[in-house]
């Protein structure tokens, strides 16, 4: 109850800000569906031959827990902004391989980017670059990677770089609240640990997103 009151108080204060300040910050939260293009997959495990798959197929299962989502915080000055974004992408390998018992990065093939955004007429364009923060769950040749290690022993690993290009359109609901639709293309390269080795997991994906945004 106390937390709820604090949140309501913050919303009330933000809603009372003058118009000049409202444009300084925006927060967006979106859900969506990605399409993953086939990409190469390379698995290196000590004591075994490498596994090289030229066309790895992935599903993201966006509405299976943990769900696929994106949030973004941006500071705007006139018609341009700097933004911090997290896109919670997920990868489930669909190819059936004898040596691969289980291969997914479903607790996050997270794409964390710093974006530059520009407003032009009714559309917003953005370019972003950042890192892949991955949480792999794999069993290769009967050997399972324990979900520990990485950043602060959480099972998350800084796995590689990512880039994005996107365009969105906003539909005002109130002076501050708006509906947002977005199309996004991401290109990423991640090297994740497996038990006794590593896997190179690039991803190229097209994303369709829908959500809400708020101007502060």
N, C-alpha and C positions, 0 to 999 in steps of 0.2 A: 504493500500500500504506500509506504514511504517513497519507494522508487517511482511509483506511478505519479504521485504528487509532484515529485521533482521534474519528471518528464513533462507533465502538463504545464508546470511553471515555466520551463525553458521554452516550450512552444508558444506560450502566451507572450513572453518577453520578445521572442523573435518575430512574432506576428505584429508587434507594435513598433518595430523598427521603421524609420523613415524610408521612403522609396529609394533615396540615393544609396542607402546601405544594402538594400535587398539584392542588388545585382552583384555584390561582391563575392558571394559564395553560393554554390549550388551543390546539392546532393542528389544523386540518382541511385535507384535500386531497381534492377531488372531481372526477369527470368527469360528463358529462351530455349532455343533448340539449335545445336550446332550440327554441321555436316562435316565429317572428317574425310579428307581425301586420303587415298592409299599412299603410304610412305614406306621407305625401307625401315627394317628393324634388324639390329645386330646385337647378338647376345654372346658375351665372352665369359666363360666359366673355367676356372683353373682345373686342369687335368682332362679337359674335354675339347673336342673340336668346336669351333665357333658355329653358331647358328645364324645364318644370314637369310633373311626373308625380304625379297625385293618389293613385295606389295602387301604390307601389313594393313589389315582392315580393323578399324576400331568403331565401337559404339560408345556414345557418351551416357546413355540412359538418363536424360536430364531430370526426369521426375521421380527417379528412384533415390532414396536417401543414401548419402547426402546429396541434395539436389544441386543442379547447375544454376548458378546465379552470377550476377555482377553488381558491384557497387563502385561508385565513383564520387570523389569530392573534388570540386574545382573552384579556383578563385579567378573571377572574371574582372577584367578591366576593359571597358568599352566592348569591343567585339571579339576579344581574344582571351584565352585563359590558359593557365597551367593546371593540370589535373593529376591526382593520384587515383589509380584504378586497380581493383582486384577482380579478375575473372576466374571463377571457380570451374575450370574445365575438368572433365573426367575422361579417362580412356580405359575401355575394356577390349582386350584383344579378342577378335572373333575367329581368327584362323586356327584350325586344329593342327597342332604339331605334336608329334610323339614325345619329344623331350620336354615340352612346355605343359606342365600340369595346370598352372594358373598364372595369369599375367594381367594385372590391372593397375591403374594409377587413379583410383576412384575417390580417395580421400583428398584428392587434389592434384591435378596437373595445373597448379595455380599460376596464372599469368599476372604478374605484378608490374605495372608500367607507370612511367611518367609520361603524360600526354601533353601535346600542344594542340589546342582547339581553336577554331575560328568560326564565327557566326557570319553567315551570308544569306540574306533574305530570310527564308523560313527554315533553312537547313544549317546544321552544325557539322563541320568536318574536323577530323582529328587524326593525328599521327602519334604513335606511342612506341616507346622502347623500354625494356626492362629485363626482368629475370623470370625463370621458371622455378617455382617452389613446389617440389614434387614429394608426394607421400606414396611410395610404391608398395604394392602387396603382390609378391611373386613366389611361385614354387617352380623351380626348374630342375628337372631330373630328380624329383623327390626332395630337393633341398629348399626349404622355406626361409625367406628373409624375415628375421624378427623385426617387428615394427618399433625399433628403437634406433638410437644413433641420430646423426644429422644435427640440425640446429637445436641446441639445448636438450638433446637426447629425446626429441619429440617424434622422431620418425620422418620429419620433413627435411629435405635436402635442397640446397641451392644448386640446381641441376644444369642451368644453361641460360642462354639469351632468348628473348622473344621480341617480336615486332608486331605492330598492328596498324591498320588503316581502317577508318570507320566513318560513317555518315549517319546522322540522326535527324529526326523531325519531331518537334514538340507541339502538343495540342493543349492550350491553356484550359485549366479547370477553374482556378481562381487567379488572383494577382500573383500568388506565390506558388501554387501547386499546378503541376502539369503532367500530362501523359506523354510518354516518350517511346518512339519506335526507333530501332537502330539496326543497321546492317554493318557487319564487321568481318574483316579478313585478318587472321592471325597466322604468323609463321614462327615456329619455335624449334629449338633443338635442345634436348635434354639427355644427360648421361646419368642414369640412376643406378644405385647399387642393387645387386642380387646376391644371393648366398654364394660366396666364392668367386665373385666377379662383378661384371657391370653390363648394362644394356644401353645401347644408343637408341633413343626414342624421339625422332623428330615428329613434328605434327604440323600439318597445314589444314586449317579449318575455316569454314564460312559460317557465320553466326547470325541468327535472326533473334532479336530481343525486343521485349515489351515490358514497360515498367512505369514507375512514377518518379517524379523529381520535385524538388522543393528549392525555392530561392530564399536565401537568408539576407 
